[in-house]
Amino acid sequence: MTINKTQNGDQLVVALEGRLDTTTAPELEADLKSSVDGITRLEFDFSSLEYISSAGLRVLLSAQKVMNKQGEMVIKNANEDIMDIFDVTGFVDILTIE
């Protein structure tokens, strides 16, 4: 998985490419922990994300909890397979997905 970050003031866009799974989730989690201080809008771009596992969902849930305290978090460009996973797991009710 490739993580591309773009920060503009207090906004951070995280574009993920590849698979967010048990192998790559810890990398994203560590990256986010060091990146979200002072961020009021965290945006994930999933246009190049092929797959997300339960480990990836856990990282998103953790990021959402942090952002609930300091701003907002949005997920954009999720493909149909990832949207199905969000739907089945109930994450569509927890996350802001555009």
NORKA-V480231 format. One record per backbone hydrogen bond with DSSP energy under -1.0 kcal/mol. CO is the residue of the C=O (numbers start at 1). NH is the residue of the N-H. Records with the same first field share a line. If there is no record, write none. Layout:
CO->NH  NH
This chain:
2->17
4->15
6->13
8->11
10->40  41
11->8
12->43
13->6
14->45
15->4
17->2
18->50  51
20->53
21->25
24->28
25->29
26->30
27->31
28->32
29->33
30->34
32->35  36
36->39
40->72
41->12
42->74
43->14
44->76
45->16
46->49
48->18
51->20
53->57
54->58
55->59
56->60
57->61
58->62
59->63
60->64
61->65
62->66
63->67
64->68
66->69
67->71
72->42
74->44
75->98
76->46
79->83
80->84
81->85
82->86
83->87
84->88
85->89
86->91  92
90->93
91->95
96->75
